[in-house]
Amino acid sequence: MSSRAYQKDTEADRKLYGCLNSTPPQSFLMVAGAGSGKTTSLIKGLTEILTKHGERLRLRRQKVACITYTEIAAGEIWADVGKNPLVHVSTIHSFLWSLVRAFQSDIQAWVTNRIDEKLAELRETAANFGPRVQQRTRDKNQRDILRYEQQKTRIGRVRSFTYGTGSDYVNGILGHDDIIKMVPQIIVERPLMRSILVQQFPFLFVDESQDTTENVVSALKAVDQELGDRFCLGFFGDPMQRIYPTGVGEIPTEAGWAKITKPENFRCPTSVLAVANAIRREGDPVVQTRGRMTGPEGAQVSMPGNAHIFILPADERRDQRIKEIRLWAAEKIDDPAWMTEGVDEVKLLVIVHRMAAKRLGFGDLYAALNDKAPDKFKNGFLDGTAWPVRPFNSFVLPLVEAAKKGREFEVMQLLRTSPLMDREKLKGVNIAERLAELRRFTESLQRMMEPESGATNADALRLLHESKVILLDPRILSYLNLPPQNEAGGDENPQAAENDDDGEELTKEVAAMDAFLACPASQFWGYYNYVNDDSPFSTQQGIKGAEFERVLVVLDDDEGTHVQFSYDKYLGIKALSDRDETNRREGKETAVERTRRLFYVCCTRAMKDLIVVLFTGDIASAKRQIISLGLFPEESIHLENEIANL
C-alpha cells in the first residue's frame, strides 16, 4: 500500500470517511485546489473502502471503480492501493466500454443512427455553402457523404463491435469519441445497464471530475438518483483547473450529497500561494491555506520562496529578455540553477507558440496546424490529440525511438497492435517472413524520420498506408488522394468541429492539411518531446498535476494563435471581443474565465520560485491592472530597466 494512504488525515479526509461509512454510503463532491493532495484523498478513500467494506465486496464479487484520464494515472493509483483486485482502476473510455461491450444490439443501433447523423450534418453543411467556398472544399464534402452512404449499406453486416483508438464502423471498431457519446446515452436509456453498473461497482470514484464531459456526469447522476441506496458516487476535482473545453467544470451537488472542500495547499510557498489565491478570487470562493512547509514534524516552518512578474515590451527581443530574466533570478534569488538549461531545473510554461516551436525545431509543423488552421486543429495540437498528428504521436515516433535505442520488446509490443499481426490474418502466413517484413518496414520508417532524409509527413503517411502496418484515419487518406484501406468511419469530435455555415472552417482545414503534409517529418521529434514533457518547455495546458521547483510562465498573446485564451483580456488591457460580450450577456464563459483558470494552473506548479513574464504592447496599463487586481505586490512587479544592465 502506498505511503500516501497513511499520511496524516485532513478535515476533508475525515468527512470523506463519513460519507463512505454511512448507511447507506453518501455520494459526494470533493473540491480540492491545486497542491491540496487530491489524489492522496482519493487513495485514502479507496483504502477506507477496502478496510471497512472489502470483505462484503469480496463475498458479493463486487469492486470499487476509479475512473482516471490516462493509463499512467490509472497505473499509479492501482499501485498506490497495493494492486488490490477489489479495485478496478481504468480510463474513462475503458471503463465505459467494459459496461457496454455485451450490449451488441444496442451498439449496432447506435452506430447506425450515428451514420445517419453524420450524413445529415454533411448535407446541411453542403446546403449552406456560400459562394466563397472553394471547389476542393465542396469535393471533400461530397467524398465524405459518399463514404458514409457506403458505410450505411454495409453496417448491417457487422457481427460484433470492439473498441479501438479510432472509428472503423464497417470493420466493427469504435473510437474514443464514439464511446464517450454512446455509453452515457445507453446508461440513461437502459435501466438494465444502470443495474449492472451498480451490481458490479457499488462505489465509483471519478478523478479530475472538472474535465469529465457533461453527458458522462449526467449518466452517472442518473444511476445515483435511481439506485443511490446501493450506490456511492464520488467526484474529485477542481473547477478552477478545468482546461479542456469539453469538461463540465463545476458539478452541482444533488439532494443528499455531501460537498467537501479541501482548502490546504501543500505544494507552494506562501508567496506563490498568495498569487494563486489572488487569481482564484474572481473565479470562486475557495481560499487555499497553509502552503509548503519544511522542517521536522512538530516544528515546521513555511518554505521560503519567491513570486515575481516582469512586464516587458512585445518586440523581437523576447528570447534575449528571457535569458536576462534568468540571469536576474540567479543573482537576486542567489540560485544559479536559474541559469541551467536542463529539463529538471527550470520549467518554462508557454501556450504552444513560436518561442517553443522555433527553439525545438518544429516551426513549420506549428505554423501548419496553428496560424490559419481551424480551431479543432489548434486545440488538438496543444495536447497531441488532433487527428493529423495521431499516427505520429501514437505509433511512428514511439516505434522509431524504441528501434533506435535497441528496445526490441517495445518494438514488438507496438507492432503487435498492427492488423498484420491479427490472429485471423496470420492464418496460412509464414510468421518468420511476416516478422522480417515488419522489420524492413521499421528500418525504412527509421530512415525516413532522420532529419537529413528530406521526407515529408505525406511521405511517411504513404509508407504507413502502403505497408498496411496500421490503418490510417480515412480523413488523412482523402487528403493524400489514396484509396481507403477499409470503409472506415471518421472519429471526429463534433463538439470540437464548429463549422461556419459558409464552410469557412472546412476551407481552413483543407489549407492546413496541405501545409501539414508538406512539413518535414523529422520536425515531429521536437514536437513529440514537447508534448511528452521531455524539454525545458511545457504547454500551459499540459502540466496540470505536475510540480517543479522553479517555474517561468510566459504570457504572450501576440505569439499565440488561440483565441480562446487572452492574457490581455484577462488583465483588462484589451477589450472583450463581440463574441465574448455576447457570451457574457448569455451567461456563458469568455476568454477571461478560460485564461484565469489557465493562469492559476500555471502559477500553482511552483514549489519554490515563480517568475511570470508578460509581453505586452501597453506596459503602463498592464502594471496598473496587475496592481488593481492585486495579483502581485507592487515590489514584485518589475519592468525592463531592471534587467537592462545585466
C-alpha positions in Angstrom: 0.0 0.0 0.0 1.3 3.5 -0.9 2.6 5.7 1.9 0.0 8.3 0.8 -2.7 6.1 2.3 -1.1 6.6 5.7 -0.4 10.3 5.6 -2.0 12.5 8.3 -5.7 12.9 7.7 -7.1 16.3 6.9 -10.6 17.5 7.8 -11.7 16.8 4.3 -10.4 13.2 4.6 -12.4 12.7 7.8 -15.6 14.0 6.0 -14.8 11.6 3.2 -14.7 8.6 5.6 -18.0 9.7 7.0 -19.6 9.5 3.5 -18.2 6.1 2.8 -19.2 4.6 6.1 -22.7 6.0 6.5 -25.7 3.7 6.0 -26.2 3.8 3.1 -23.0 5.4 1.9 -23.4 9.0 0.9 -22.5 10.3 -2.6 -20.2 13.4 -2.5 -18.2 16.0 -4.4 -14.7 16.9 -3.2 -13.4 20.2 -4.4 -9.6 20.2 -3.9 -7.5 23.0 -5.2 -4.0 22.8 -6.7 -1.4 21.2 -4.4 -4.1 20.1 -1.9 -3.3 16.3 -2.2 -6.5 15.5 -4.1 -5.1 12.2 -5.3 -3.9 11.4 -1.7 -7.5 11.8 -0.5 -8.7 9.6 -3.3 -6.2 6.9 -2.3 -7.3 7.3 1.3 -10.9 6.9 0.2 -10.1 3.7 -1.7 -8.1 2.4 1.3 -11.0 3.1 3.7 -13.4 1.2 1.4 -11.1 -1.8 1.3 -10.7 -1.7 5.1 -14.4 -1.3 6.1 -16.2 -2.8 3.1 -13.6 -5.1 1.5 -15.0 -8.4 2.9 -18.5 -7.6 1.8 -17.3 -6.7 -1.7 -15.3 -9.9 -1.9 -18.3 -12.1 -0.9 -20.5 -10.4 -3.4 -17.9 -10.4 -6.1 -18.0 -6.7 -6.4 -15.3 -4.0 -6.8 -14.8 -0.3 -6.3 -14.3 1.5 -9.5 -12.0 4.5 -10.0 -12.0 6.4 -13.3 -8.9 8.4 -14.3 -7.9 10.2 -17.5 -4.6 8.4 -18.6 -3.3 4.9 -18.4 -0.3 6.2 -16.5 -2.5 7.8 -13.8 -4.5 4.5 -13.6 -1.4 2.5 -13.1 -0.1 4.8 -10.4 -3.4 4.7 -8.4 -3.7 0.9 -8.7 -0.1 0.6 -7.4 -1.0 3.0 -4.6 -3.7 0.6 -3.4 -1.3 -2.3 -3.5 -2.8 -3.6 -6.8 -5.7 -4.9 -4.8 -8.0 -7.0 -7.1 -11.0 -5.4 -5.4 -10.1 -2.1 -7.0 -10.9 -1.5 -10.7 -8.9 1.5 -12.0 -9.1 2.5 -15.6 -9.5 5.4 -18.0 -13.0 6.7 -18.6 -13.1 5.2 -22.1 -12.0 1.7 -20.9 -14.5 1.8 -18.0 -17.4 2.8 -20.2 -16.5 0.1 -22.8 -16.4 -2.6 -20.1 -20.0 -1.7 -19.3 -21.4 -1.7 -22.8 -19.5 -4.4 -24.7 -22.1 -7.1 -24.0 -24.9 -4.9 -25.4 -24.1 -5.5 -29.0 -27.6 -4.9 -30.4 -27.7 -1.5 -28.7 -24.2 -0.7 -30.1 -25.4 -1.7 -33.6 -28.4 0.6 -33.3 -26.4 3.5 -32.0 -23.8 3.2 -34.8 -26.5 3.1 -37.5 -28.0 6.2 -36.1 -24.6 7.9 -35.8 -24.0 7.4 -39.5 -27.4 8.9 -40.3 -26.5 11.9 -38.1 -23.1 12.4 -39.9 -24.9 12.3 -43.2 -27.4 14.9 -42.1 -24.6 17.1 -40.8 -22.6 16.9 -44.1 -25.6 17.5 -46.2 -26.6 20.5 -44.1 -23.1 21.9 -44.5 -23.2 21.4 -48.3 -26.6 23.2 -48.4 -25.2 26.2 -46.6 -22.0 26.6 -48.6 -21.6 30.2 -49.6 -20.1 31.5 -52.9 -16.6 31.9 -51.4 -16.2 28.2 -50.6 -13.5 26.6 -52.8 -14.2 23.7 -55.1 -11.8 21.5 -53.1 -13.9 22.0 -50.0 -17.0 21.1 -51.9 -15.3 18.0 -53.3 -14.2 16.8 -49.9 -17.7 17.3 -48.5 -19.1 15.1 -51.3 -16.4 12.4 -50.8 -17.4 12.3 -47.1 -21.0 12.0 -47.9 -20.3 9.1 -50.3 -18.1 7.4 -47.7 -20.9 7.5 -45.1 -23.5 6.3 -47.6 -21.3 3.3 -48.4 -21.0 2.6 -44.7 -24.8 2.7 -44.3 -25.3 0.0 -46.8 -22.7 -2.3 -45.1 -23.1 -1.6 -41.4 -25.9 -4.2 -41.0 -23.4 -7.0 -41.9 -21.1 -6.2 -38.9 -21.4 -9.2 -36.5 -19.9 -7.5 -33.4 -18.1 -4.3 -32.3 -15.0 -3.8 -30.4 -13.1 -0.7 -29.1 -10.0 0.8 -30.7 -8.3 4.2 -30.8 -10.2 5.4 -33.9 -13.5 4.6 -35.6 -13.8 1.9 -38.3 -17.5 1.1 -38.2 -17.8 -1.4 -41.0 -15.0 -3.4 -39.5 -16.7 -3.3 -36.1 -14.3 -0.8 -34.4 -15.5 2.1 -32.2 -13.2 5.1 -31.4 -12.7 7.1 -28.3 -15.2 9.7 -29.2 -17.8 7.1 -30.0 -17.5 5.6 -26.6 -17.9 8.9 -24.8 -21.0 9.7 -26.8 -22.6 6.3 -26.9 -22.3 4.7 -23.5 -23.7 7.5 -21.4 -26.7 7.6 -23.7 -27.3 3.8 -23.2 -26.9 4.2 -19.5 -29.6 6.8 -19.4 -31.9 4.9 -21.7 -31.4 1.4 -20.4 -32.4 0.5 -16.8 -30.6 -2.8 -17.1 -27.3 -1.0 -17.8 -27.7 1.0 -14.6 -28.5 -2.1 -12.6 -25.4 -3.9 -14.0 -23.2 -0.9 -13.1 -24.4 -0.8 -9.5 -24.2 -4.6 -9.1 -20.6 -4.6 -10.3 -19.4 -1.4 -8.7 -21.3 -0.2 -5.6 -18.6 2.5 -5.2 -17.4 4.7 -8.1 -14.8 7.5 -7.9 -14.3 9.9 -10.7 -10.9 11.7 -10.7 -10.3 15.1 -12.3 -14.1 15.5 -12.4 -14.0 19.0 -13.8 -12.7 17.6 -17.1 -15.4 14.9 -17.3 -17.9 15.5 -20.1 -21.3 16.7 -19.1 -23.1 13.7 -20.6 -20.9 11.3 -18.5 -21.7 13.2 -15.4 -25.4 13.2 -16.2 -25.4 9.5 -16.8 -23.7 8.7 -13.5 -26.0 11.0 -11.7 -29.0 9.2 -13.2 -27.6 5.9 -11.8 -27.2 7.6 -8.4 -30.7 9.1 -8.5 -32.3 5.8 -9.2 -30.1 3.4 -7.2 -28.5 5.6 -4.6 -29.3 3.4 -1.7 -27.0 0.8 -3.2 -24.5 3.1 -4.9 -21.9 5.7 -3.7 -20.7 8.2 -6.4 -17.8 10.4 -5.6 -16.3 13.2 -7.7 -12.8 14.5 -7.0 -11.8 17.7 -8.8 -11.4 21.5 -9.0 -13.4 23.7 -11.4 -10.6 26.2 -11.4 -8.3 23.6 -13.0 -10.6 22.9 -15.9 -8.6 23.4 -19.1 -10.4 21.4 -21.8 -13.5 23.0 -23.4 -15.4 19.7 -23.2 -15.1 19.5 -19.4 -18.2 20.0 -17.3 -16.3 22.3 -14.9 -18.3 22.8 -11.7 -20.6 19.9 -10.8 -23.8 20.8 -8.9 -24.4 18.6 -5.9 -27.7 16.7 -5.7 -30.1 16.4 -2.7 -28.5 14.2 -0.1 -24.9 14.7 -1.4 -22.1 16.0 0.7 -19.9 18.8 -0.6 -16.4 18.5 0.8 -13.8 21.3 0.3 -10.1 20.6 0.8 -8.5 24.1 1.1 -5.0 23.1 2.0 -2.1 23.7 -0.4 1.0 21.5 0.4 3.0 22.5 -2.7 3.5 26.2 -3.0 5.4 28.6 -0.6 3.2 31.3 0.8 4.5 33.9 -1.7 3.2 31.8 -4.6 0.1 30.8 -2.7 -0.8 34.5 -2.3 -0.6 34.9 -6.1 -2.8 31.7 -6.6 -5.4 33.0 -4.2 -5.5 36.4 -5.9 -6.0 34.7 -9.3 -8.7 32.5 -7.9 -10.5 35.3 -6.0 -12.6 36.3 -9.0 -13.4 32.7 -10.0 -14.8 31.0 -6.9 -14.9 31.4 -3.1 -12.2 28.8 -2.3 -9.2 30.3 -0.4 -6.3 28.0 -0.1 -4.3 27.8 3.2 -1.2 26.5 4.8 1.4 26.4 2.0 4.5 24.3 1.7 6.3 23.6 5.0 9.8 22.5 5.8 11.5 21.1 8.9 10.8 18.3 11.3 7.3 17.2 12.4 6.0 19.5 15.2 8.5 22.3 14.3 7.7 23.0 10.7 8.0 26.5 9.2 6.9 27.9 5.9 9.1 27.1 2.9 10.9 30.2 1.6 10.1 31.1 -1.9 9.6 33.9 -4.4 7.0 35.2 -6.8 7.7 38.0 -9.3 6.3 39.3 -12.5 8.1 41.1 -15.3 6.2 43.4 -17.7 8.1 43.7 -21.0 7.5 45.0 -24.5 6.3 42.5 -27.1 9.1 43.1 -29.5 11.7 41.0 -31.3 13.9 40.6 -28.3 11.7 38.1 -26.4 14.3 35.3 -26.3 17.1 37.6 -25.1 14.8 39.1 -22.4 14.0 35.6 -21.1 17.8 34.9 -20.8 18.2 38.3 -18.9 15.4 37.4 -16.5 17.0 34.1 -15.7 20.3 35.8 -15.0 18.4 38.3 -12.8 16.8 35.5 -10.9 20.2 33.7 -10.5 21.6 36.8 -8.9 18.7 38.2 -6.9 17.5 34.9 -5.6 21.0 33.6 -5.3 20.2 30.4 -7.1 22.5 29.5 -10.1 20.0 26.8 -11.1 18.0 29.5 -12.8 20.8 29.7 -15.5 20.7 25.9 -16.1 19.0 24.8 -19.4 18.2 21.3 -18.2 14.7 19.9 -18.2 14.6 19.5 -14.4 16.0 22.8 -13.3 13.6 25.4 -14.7 10.3 24.7 -16.3 9.2 27.2 -18.9 5.5 27.2 -19.4 4.0 28.6 -22.6 0.9 28.2 -24.8 2.1 26.5 -27.9 3.7 29.3 -29.9 6.7 30.2 -31.9 9.1 30.5 -29.0 8.9 26.8 -28.2 8.4 25.7 -31.8 11.4 27.6 -33.0 13.7 26.5 -30.2 12.7 22.9 -30.5 12.7 22.7 -34.3 9.0 22.3 -35.3 8.3 25.7 -36.6 6.7 24.5 -39.9 4.6 22.0 -38.1 3.4 24.7 -35.7 2.5 27.1 -38.5 0.6 24.5 -40.4 -1.7 23.5 -37.6 -1.9 26.9 -35.9 -1.6 30.0 -38.0 -4.6 29.8 -40.2 -5.9 26.4 -39.1 -9.4 25.6 -37.9 -9.9 25.7 -34.1 -10.1 21.9 -33.8 -6.5 21.7 -35.1 -5.2 24.4 -32.8 -6.8 22.9 -29.7 -5.8 19.4 -30.5 -2.3 20.4 -31.3 -1.9 21.6 -27.7 -2.1 18.1 -26.3 -1.3 15.9 -29.3 -4.8 14.8 -30.0 -5.5 16.5 -33.3 -6.3 13.7 -35.8 -3.5 14.6 -38.3 -0.8 14.1 -35.7 -2.2 11.0 -34.0 -0.4 8.4 -36.2 3.0 10.0 -35.5 2.5 10.5 -31.7 0.9 7.1 -31.0 2.8 4.9 -33.4 5.5 6.3 -35.7 7.6 8.1 -33.1 7.4 5.5 -30.3 8.3 2.8 -32.8 11.3 4.6 -34.3 12.5 5.7 -30.9 12.4 2.2 -29.5 14.1 0.8 -32.6 16.9 3.4 -32.4 17.6 2.6 -28.8 17.5 -1.2 -29.4 14.5 -1.8 -27.2 13.2 -4.8 -29.1 10.5 -5.7 -26.6 8.9 -2.2 -27.1 9.2 -2.5 -30.8 7.3 -5.8 -30.8 4.7 -4.6 -28.4 3.9 -1.7 -30.8 4.0 -4.0 -33.9 1.6 -6.4 -32.2 -1.1 -3.8 -32.5 -0.8 -3.9 -36.3 -3.6 -5.6 -38.3 -0.8 -7.6 -40.0 -0.3 -9.4 -36.6 -4.0 -10.1 -36.1 -4.5 -13.8 -35.4 -7.1 -14.2 -38.2 -4.8 -12.6 -40.7 -1.8 -14.8 -39.7 -3.6 -18.0 -40.8 -1.6 -19.6 -43.6 1.2 -16.9 -43.3 4.8 -17.7 -42.8 5.4 -16.0 -39.4 9.2 -15.6 -40.0 8.5 -13.8 -43.3 5.9 -11.6 -41.7 8.3 -10.6 -38.9 11.0 -9.9 -41.5 8.6 -7.7 -43.4 7.8 -5.7 -40.3 11.5 -5.3 -39.6 12.2 -4.0 -43.1 9.2 -1.6 -42.6 10.6 -0.3 -39.3 14.1 0.3 -40.8 12.5 2.2 -43.7 10.5 4.3 -41.3 13.5 5.0 -39.2 15.5 6.3 -42.2 12.6 8.4 -43.2 12.4 10.1 -39.8 16.0 11.2 -39.8 16.5 15.0 -40.2 18.7 14.6 -43.3 16.2 12.3 -45.1 14.1 15.2 -46.6 11.0 13.1 -46.2 7.7 14.9 -45.6 4.7 14.0 -43.4 3.0 12.9 -46.6 5.9 10.5 -47.5 5.7 8.9 -44.0 1.9 8.5 -44.2 2.1 7.0 -47.6 4.6 4.4 -46.3 2.2 3.6 -43.5 -0.6 3.1 -46.0 1.3 1.0 -48.4 2.7 -1.2 -45.7 -0.7 -1.7 -44.1 1.0 -1.9 -40.7 -1.6 0.4 -39.3 -4.9 1.7 -40.5 -4.9 5.4 -41.2 -7.8 7.7 -40.5 -9.8 8.0 -43.7 -9.7 11.8 -43.5 -5.9 11.5 -43.9 -6.2 9.2 -46.8 -8.6 11.6 -48.6 -6.1 14.4 -48.4 -3.4 12.1 -49.7 -5.7 11.1 -52.6 -5.3 7.4 -51.6 -8.0 4.8 -51.6 -9.3 3.7 -48.2 -7.9 0.7 -46.5 -11.4 -0.1 -45.5 -14.7 1.8 -45.4 -13.7 3.4 -42.1 -15.9 5.9 -40.3 -14.3 9.1 -39.2 -13.8 9.8 -35.5 -14.5 13.4 -35.5 -15.4 15.1 -32.2 -18.5 17.0 -33.1 -18.0 19.3 -30.2 -14.6 20.4 -31.5 -15.7 20.9 -35.1 -17.7 24.1 -35.2 -18.2 24.7 -39.0 -19.4 28.0 -40.1 -22.5 27.9 -42.3 -20.4 29.0 -45.4 -17.8 26.2 -44.9 -15.1 28.5 -43.7 -13.7 26.0 -41.1 -13.6 23.3 -43.8 -11.8 25.6 -46.1 -9.2 26.3 -43.4 -8.9 22.5 -42.8 -8.0 21.9 -46.5 -5.3 24.6 -46.4 -3.9 23.4 -43.1 -3.7 19.8 -44.3 -1.8 20.9 -47.5 0.7 22.7 -45.3 0.9 19.8 -42.8 1.5 17.1 -45.4 4.4 19.2 -46.9 6.2 19.6 -43.5 9.5 17.7 -42.9 8.6 14.6 -41.0 11.6 14.9 -38.8 10.1 18.1 -37.2 7.8 15.7 -35.3 10.7 14.9 -32.9 10.8 18.4 -31.4 7.0 18.4 -31.1 7.0 14.9 -29.6 9.5 15.9 -26.9 7.4 19.0 -26.3 4.0 17.3 -25.7 5.6 14.5 -23.7 7.3 16.9 -21.4 10.9 15.9 -22.4 12.1 19.5 -22.9 12.5 22.6 -20.7 9.3 23.9 -22.3 5.8 22.7 -21.4 2.4 23.7 -22.7 0.4 25.6 -20.1 -2.5 23.2 -20.8 -0.4 20.0 -20.3 1.1 20.4 -16.9 -1.9 20.1 -14.6 -0.9 17.8 -11.7 2.8 18.4 -12.3 5.1 20.4 -9.9 8.6 22.0 -10.3 11.0 23.8 -8.0 11.4 26.8 -10.4 8.6 27.9 -12.8 8.9 30.5 -15.5 5.5 31.4 -17.1 5.4 33.3 -20.4 2.3 35.3 -21.2 2.3 36.4 -24.8 -0.9 36.9 -26.8 0.9 38.2 -29.9 2.8 34.9 -30.4 -0.2 32.7 -29.6 -2.9 31.9 -32.1 -5.5 30.5 -29.7 -8.4 33.0 -29.5 -10.0 31.1 -26.6 -7.2 32.4 -24.3 -6.1 36.0 -23.9 -4.0 37.4 -21.1 -4.5 41.0 -22.3 -8.3 40.5 -22.0 -7.9 38.7 -18.6 -5.9 41.6 -17.2 -8.2 44.2 -18.7 -5.6 45.6 -21.0 -7.7 44.7 -24.1 -11.4 45.0 -24.6 -13.5 41.8 -24.9 -14.4 40.7 -28.5 -18.0 40.9 -29.7 -18.3 37.1 -29.2 -17.0 37.4 -25.7 -19.6 40.2 -25.0 -22.3 38.0 -26.4 -21.2 35.1 -24.3 -21.1 37.2 -21.2 -24.6 38.5 -21.7 -25.8 35.0 -22.2 -24.1 33.7 -19.1 -21.5 31.8 -21.0 -17.8 31.9 -20.3 -15.5 34.2 -22.1 -11.7 34.3 -22.8 -11.4 35.9 -19.3 -12.6 32.9 -17.4 -10.7 30.4 -19.6 -7.4 32.4 -19.2 -7.9 32.8 -15.4 -8.1 29.1 -15.0 -5.0 28.5 -17.2 -3.0 31.1 -15.3 -4.0 29.6 -12.0 -2.8 26.1 -13.1 0.5 27.5 -14.3 1.3 29.5 -11.2 0.4 26.7 -8.8 3.1 24.4 -10.3 5.8 26.2 -8.4 7.2 24.5 -5.3 9.8 27.3 -4.6 10.1 30.1 -7.1 7.7 31.6 -9.6 8.5 34.2 -12.3 5.8 35.4 -14.7 6.8 37.2 -17.8 4.1 39.3 -19.6 4.9 40.5 -23.1 2.5 43.3 -24.0 2.1 46.4 -26.1 0.8 48.5 -23.2 3.2 48.2 -20.3 1.8 51.1 -18.2 -1.8 49.8 -18.4 -0.6 46.3 -17.7 1.1 47.4 -14.5 -1.9 49.4 -13.3 -4.2 46.4 -13.9 -2.0 43.9 -12.1 -1.8 46.3 -9.1 -5.5 46.9 -9.3 -6.3 43.1 -9.4 -3.9 42.5 -6.5 -2.2 39.7 -8.4 1.3 40.6 -7.2 2.5 43.0 -4.6 3.9 46.2 -6.2 7.5 45.5 -5.1 7.3 42.2 -7.0 6.4 43.9 -10.3 9.4 44.6 -12.5 10.0 46.5 -15.8 12.6 46.5 -18.5 15.0 48.8 -16.7 15.7 46.2 -14.0 17.3 43.7 -16.5 18.7 46.3 -19.0 22.1 46.4 -17.4 22.7 42.8 -16.6 
